[in-house]
Amino acid sequence: MAAILRPEWSKPGVILFAAEVPANEEAFSYALAQAVDSRASLILFHAWEAPSIPGALSAGGDGGVGADLVASLGYIEPGSVQRAEARALAPLARRARAAGVSCRVVVRQGNAADEILEAARETGAGRIVVGTHAPGHIGKLLIGSVAESVLRRAHVPVLIVGPEVTGHPPQGFGPRMVLCAVSHVATGAPVVAFAAEIADRLHARLILQHVIRAQECKDVLANRCVGEIEALMLDMVPMRLRQKVHPQPVVTPGEPAQKLIDQSRALNADLIVMGAYGASAFSAISRHGVVYRVMAEAQCPVLALSPAVLETGGARVVELTETYLAGVI
């Protein structure tokens, strides 16, 4: 069955940037570059939660304290926090408008992940951009975090700008190399088709990588040879795009996360596209899973498709013995 992809996934009309205060500069740069490239409007969205105890007010925060709690203690009037946070994001909005991008700032109180997803739905966003400052794979990147919750539940692609991503995107966010992780040759069609659409839009080469765990090589290759697996991967690329993106399949044995990270660095990849198969399970995005490691250690952004997006695209999202993006070790 052919993958079903919505046009706004590869060329979003609205991009929602889940902004911190102060904002993640690298993540904002990518959000702005994509808005320019897609001629999309940009929503600078920030959500803050009231601290659970008064002591949180003196914890050296950046102004993102709960208005209800602060007002109840007589410090500021309700609404002052929203205005302060909006003012903090105003310079980013001016930069976006100077680049010719329609931009507005939205600040709300509530659970950050819930509010981000609701705002994306309300605004019709075709992509969510999230940044993280976690210190690599030894830090808390996605476990129980806003990014983890958004990735599990989003109905649109999510771009994660991890802690190892530094500097600014290529001019016009035009990557020269897109690396697509093909986690399973039977269910990877939506991910590959989406990666091909992205590569075509950005005039990039497309590398399709499938990693077979060393302990599974004998059983997997007993049923089909490497050439057959490569042919199956190429068949996932829509026919109309094959001559445009020149897909190159790569099948290697090894530990999936490390192989993908190593390949992205060797190729100097500008973008990794991957599916978060099984991301509803804890292991999928915990520090023990492949999704976690790739996002934590990749030196380029990761454009991920959530289980909801994959199901919309025609994938059967279940735990599979060959599925390495679901964190099966």
Secondary structure per residue as TSV (DSSP state, phi and psi in degrees):
chain	resnum	aa	ss	phi	psi
A	1	M	-	360.0	133.6
A	2	A	-	-69.7	146.2
A	3	A	-	-68.4	142.3
A	4	I	-	-104.6	111.2
A	5	L	-	-118.2	134.4
A	6	R	-	-82.7	136.6
A	7	P	H	-56.3	-34.2
A	8	E	H	-71.6	-10.2
A	9	W	H	-74.5	-40.5
A	10	S	H	-89.8	-27.3
A	11	K	S	-133.1	82.2
A	12	P	-	-69.0	141.1
A	13	G	S	-85.5	-24.1
A	14	V	E	-134.8	130.8
A	15	I	E	-116.9	129.4
A	16	L	E	-104.1	119.3
A	17	F	E	-98.4	114.6
A	18	A	E	-78.0	95.7
A	19	A	-	-90.2	140.3
A	20	E	-	-91.4	171.5
A	21	V	S	-131.0	110.8
A	22	P	S	-70.0	157.9
A	23	A	-	-76.3	152.6
A	24	N	-	-75.8	109.1
A	25	E	H	-62.9	-42.1
A	26	E	H	-63.3	-44.6
A	27	A	H	-64.4	-41.3
A	28	F	H	-63.7	-38.9
A	29	S	H	-60.0	-40.9
A	30	Y	H	-70.6	-40.4
A	31	A	H	-61.1	-43.8
A	32	L	H	-66.9	-43.3
A	33	A	H	-61.9	-39.0
A	34	Q	H	-69.2	-36.7
A	35	A	H	-62.9	-41.0
A	36	V	H	-64.3	-47.1
A	37	D	H	-63.4	-40.4
A	38	S	H	-91.5	-2.6
A	39	R	T	54.8	43.6
A	40	A	-	-99.7	157.4
A	41	S	E	-82.2	155.7
A	42	L	E	-122.7	126.5
A	43	I	E	-103.5	119.2
A	44	L	E	-92.6	103.3
A	45	F	E	-110.6	131.7
A	46	H	E	-133.7	131.3
A	47	A	E	-121.2	139.1
A	48	W	E	-131.9	150.4
A	49	E	-	-114.8	143.5
A	50	A	-	-65.9	134.8
A	51	P	-	-63.1	147.3
A	52	S	S	-77.4	-20.2
A	53	I	S	-135.7	148.8
A	54	P	G	-56.4	-30.1
A	55	G	G	-59.2	-21.2
A	56	A	G	-66.0	-21.0
A	57	L	G	-69.0	-23.6
A	58	S	G	-106.9	20.4
A	59	A	S	-88.8	11.4
A	60	G	-	77.0	34.0
A	61	G	-	-71.6	179.9
A	62	D	-	-102.8	18.9
A	63	G	S	103.7	-8.1
A	64	G	-	-86.3	54.2
A	65	V	-	-95.8	160.1
A	66	G	-	-74.3	126.6
A	67	A	H	-65.3	-40.3
A	68	D	H	-61.6	-46.8
A	69	L	H	-66.4	-46.7
A	70	V	H	-62.7	-41.2
A	71	A	H	-65.1	-38.7
A	72	S	H	-64.7	-26.4
A	73	L	T	-92.2	0.2
A	74	G	T	83.2	18.9
A	75	Y	S	-86.9	-50.4
A	76	I	S	-141.0	165.3
A	77	E	-	-80.8	149.6
A	78	P	T	-57.2	140.4
A	79	G	T	97.8	-19.9
A	80	S	H	-66.9	-35.6
A	81	V	H	-64.6	-45.5
A	82	Q	H	-56.7	-44.3
A	83	R	H	-66.3	-39.7
A	84	A	H	-65.8	-42.9
A	85	E	H	-67.1	-39.0
A	86	A	H	-63.2	-39.7
A	87	R	H	-64.1	-36.6
A	88	A	H	-65.1	-29.7
A	89	L	H	-91.6	-8.2
A	90	A	H	-57.9	-39.9
A	91	P	H	-60.2	-34.7
A	92	L	H	-66.8	-40.8
A	93	A	H	-62.8	-39.0
A	94	R	H	-65.1	-39.1
A	95	R	H	-63.4	-40.4
A	96	A	H	-64.6	-44.7
A	97	R	H	-66.2	-34.4
A	98	A	H	-65.2	-26.0
A	99	A	T	-87.1	3.9
A	100	G	T	86.7	16.6
A	101	V	-	-102.7	129.7
A	102	S	-	-68.4	126.0
A	103	C	E	-143.9	142.0
A	104	R	E	-142.7	155.7
A	105	V	E	-104.6	132.5
A	106	V	E	-127.8	126.1
A	107	V	E	-125.4	130.3
A	108	R	E	-136.8	159.2
A	109	Q	E	-100.8	139.9
A	110	G	S	146.9	-176.6
A	111	N	-	-61.4	125.3
A	112	A	H	-59.0	-50.2
A	113	A	H	-62.8	-44.1
A	114	D	H	-60.3	-44.6
A	115	E	H	-68.6	-37.4
A	116	I	H	-61.9	-47.4
A	117	L	H	-66.1	-38.5
A	118	E	H	-67.1	-41.6
A	119	A	H	-64.6	-38.4
A	120	A	H	-62.4	-39.9
A	121	R	H	-66.9	-46.3
A	122	E	H	-63.5	-38.6
A	123	T	H	-88.6	-6.7
A	124	G	T	70.0	30.2
A	125	A	-	-62.3	138.4
A	126	G	S	-98.0	-4.0
A	127	R	E	-159.3	144.2
A	128	I	E	-116.5	134.3
A	129	V	E	-113.3	126.0
A	130	V	E	-129.8	135.6
A	131	G	E	-111.6	160.2
A	132	T	-	-142.9	148.7
A	133	H	-	-107.1	6.0
A	134	A	-	-57.4	141.2
A	135	P	-	-78.4	74.2
A	136	G	G	67.8	-163.4
A	137	H	G	-72.7	-10.1
A	138	I	G	-90.2	-7.4
A	139	G	S	-98.4	-179.0
A	140	K	-	-92.2	96.8
A	141	L	S	-91.2	-56.8
A	142	L	S	-120.1	-15.4
A	143	I	T	-63.8	116.5
A	144	G	T	65.4	12.3
A	145	S	S	-96.6	174.3
A	146	V	H	-61.6	-45.8
A	147	A	H	-60.3	-42.8
A	148	E	H	-61.5	-45.4
A	149	S	H	-67.2	-40.6
A	150	V	H	-63.4	-44.9
A	151	L	H	-63.3	-38.5
A	152	R	H	-66.2	-32.4
A	153	R	H	-114.8	-8.2
A	154	A	-	-66.0	145.2
A	155	H	S	-102.5	12.3
A	156	V	S	-137.3	160.8
A	157	P	-	-58.1	147.4
A	158	V	E	-121.0	125.7
A	159	L	E	-96.6	117.7
A	160	I	E	-100.7	122.6
A	161	V	E	-103.4	100.9
A	162	G	-	-79.9	177.2
A	163	P	T	-68.9	-19.8
A	164	E	T	-89.7	-3.9
A	165	V	-	-83.4	117.9
A	166	T	-	-126.6	158.5
A	167	G	S	81.1	-165.5
A	168	H	-	-112.0	157.9
A	169	P	-	-67.6	160.8
A	170	P	S	-57.1	155.5
A	171	Q	G	-54.6	127.7
A	172	G	G	71.5	13.8
A	173	F	G	47.9	50.7
A	174	G	-	-106.2	78.7
A	175	P	-	-59.9	142.9
A	176	R	S	-88.2	-16.2
A	177	M	E	-143.3	121.8
A	178	V	E	-112.3	125.0
A	179	L	E	-105.9	120.9
A	180	C	E	-109.1	125.0
A	181	A	E	-86.3	116.4
A	182	V	-	-100.1	98.6
A	183	S	-	-76.4	-30.3
A	184	H	-	-149.4	127.2
A	185	V	T	-69.9	-13.7
A	186	A	T	-93.0	-18.9
A	187	T	T	-129.7	9.5
A	188	G	-	-87.7	0.4
A	189	A	H	-56.0	-45.0
A	190	P	H	-61.5	-38.9
A	191	V	H	-66.9	-45.4
A	192	V	H	-65.7	-44.4
A	193	A	H	-61.6	-41.4
A	194	F	H	-64.8	-45.0
A	195	A	H	-60.6	-38.0
A	196	A	H	-65.5	-40.3
A	197	E	H	-61.9	-43.5
A	198	I	H	-64.2	-46.2
A	199	A	H	-61.3	-39.5
A	200	D	H	-64.4	-44.9
A	201	R	H	-62.6	-33.4
A	202	L	T	-102.4	8.6
A	203	H	T	54.3	47.0
A	204	A	-	-114.6	157.9
A	205	R	E	-75.1	150.8
A	206	L	E	-121.3	121.2
A	207	I	E	-108.4	127.3
A	208	L	E	-105.0	118.3
A	209	Q	E	-117.4	128.0
A	210	H	E	-123.0	126.6
A	211	V	E	-110.5	129.1
A	212	I	E	-104.1	124.0
A	213	R	-	-59.0	140.6
A	214	A	G	-54.0	-40.5
A	215	Q	G	-72.9	-12.2
A	216	E	G	-105.7	-6.6
A	217	C	H	-56.6	-45.8
A	218	K	H	-59.7	-47.0
A	219	D	H	-68.6	-43.2
A	220	V	H	-64.9	-47.2
A	221	L	H	-78.1	-6.6
A	222	A	H	-73.9	-24.9
A	223	N	H	-96.3	-29.0
A	224	R	S	-154.4	149.1
A	225	C	-	-84.9	170.1
A	226	V	H	-59.0	-40.9
A	227	G	H	-60.5	-36.6
A	228	E	H	-68.4	-39.5
A	229	I	H	-64.8	-41.9
A	230	E	H	-62.6	-40.0
A	231	A	H	-64.0	-40.1
A	232	L	H	-62.5	-39.1
A	233	M	H	-65.2	-43.5
A	234	L	H	-63.9	-33.9
A	235	D	H	-65.5	-19.8
A	236	M	T	-74.8	-19.7
A	237	V	S	-77.9	125.8
A	238	P	-	-53.6	137.7
A	239	M	H	-54.6	-40.4
A	240	R	H	-66.5	-14.4
A	241	L	H	-105.5	-11.3
A	242	R	H	-61.8	-39.8
A	243	Q	H	-79.5	-10.4
A	244	K	H	-91.9	-42.3
A	245	V	H	-101.0	-8.3
A	246	H	-	47.3	61.0
A	247	P	-	-62.4	140.6
A	248	Q	E	-123.8	114.6
A	249	P	E	-82.2	143.4
A	250	V	E	-134.4	123.8
A	251	V	E	-119.4	122.2
A	252	T	E	-136.9	151.2
A	253	P	E	-88.8	155.7
A	254	G	S	141.2	-167.9
A	255	E	-	-84.7	119.2
A	256	P	H	-55.4	-50.0
A	257	A	H	-61.2	-46.4
A	258	Q	H	-65.2	-41.1
A	259	K	H	-62.7	-40.9
A	260	L	H	-67.8	-42.1
A	261	I	H	-64.1	-45.6
A	262	D	H	-62.1	-42.1
A	263	Q	H	-64.3	-41.6
A	264	S	H	-63.6	-35.4
A	265	R	H	-76.1	-39.2
A	266	A	H	-64.2	-36.4
A	267	L	T	-85.6	-8.2
A	268	N	T	54.3	46.6
A	269	A	-	-61.7	143.8
A	270	D	S	-96.1	-15.3
A	271	L	E	-159.2	139.1
A	272	I	E	-112.1	131.0
A	273	V	E	-112.1	129.7
A	274	M	E	-149.6	156.3
A	275	G	E	-101.8	136.0
A	276	A	-	-90.9	63.9
A	277	Y	T	-61.3	134.6
A	278	G	T	69.1	21.7
A	279	A	T	-70.7	-5.7
A	280	S	T	-75.6	-17.2
A	281	A	S	-84.3	146.2
A	282	F	H	-57.8	-41.8
A	283	S	H	-64.7	-20.4
A	284	A	H	-62.1	-40.5
A	285	I	H	-122.6	6.6
A	286	S	S	-74.1	171.2
A	287	R	T	-65.3	-8.7
A	288	H	T	-91.1	-6.3
A	289	G	S	-99.5	163.2
A	290	V	H	-71.2	-40.4
A	291	V	H	-54.5	-48.2
A	292	Y	H	-57.3	-50.4
A	293	R	H	-64.0	-42.2
A	294	V	H	-63.8	-46.2
A	295	M	H	-67.0	-32.8
A	296	A	H	-75.9	-31.3
A	297	E	H	-112.1	-12.8
A	298	A	-	-64.6	141.9
A	299	Q	S	-94.3	7.5
A	300	C	S	-133.0	162.4
A	301	P	-	-63.4	157.0
A	302	V	E	-118.7	121.7
A	303	L	E	-99.7	109.9
A	304	A	E	-111.6	144.8
A	305	L	E	-106.1	122.1
A	306	S	-	-73.1	168.9
A	307	P	H	-55.5	-38.3
A	308	A	H	-64.7	-42.5
A	309	V	H	-66.0	-42.4
A	310	L	H	-62.3	-41.4
A	311	E	H	-66.3	-39.0
A	312	T	H	-61.4	-37.4
A	313	G	T	-77.5	-4.8
A	314	G	T	107.0	3.5
A	315	A	-	-82.7	149.8
A	316	R	-	-95.4	103.3
A	317	V	-	-88.7	98.1
A	318	V	S	-142.0	168.2
A	319	E	-	-75.6	125.1
A	320	L	-	-123.6	148.5
A	321	T	T	-64.1	-27.6
A	322	E	T	-97.6	-1.3
A	323	T	-	-77.6	109.6
A	324	Y	T	-96.0	-16.4
A	325	L	T	-76.6	-11.1
A	326	A	T	-89.3	10.0
A	327	G	T	79.0	18.4
A	328	V	-	-77.3	112.6
A	329	I	-	-95.7	360.0
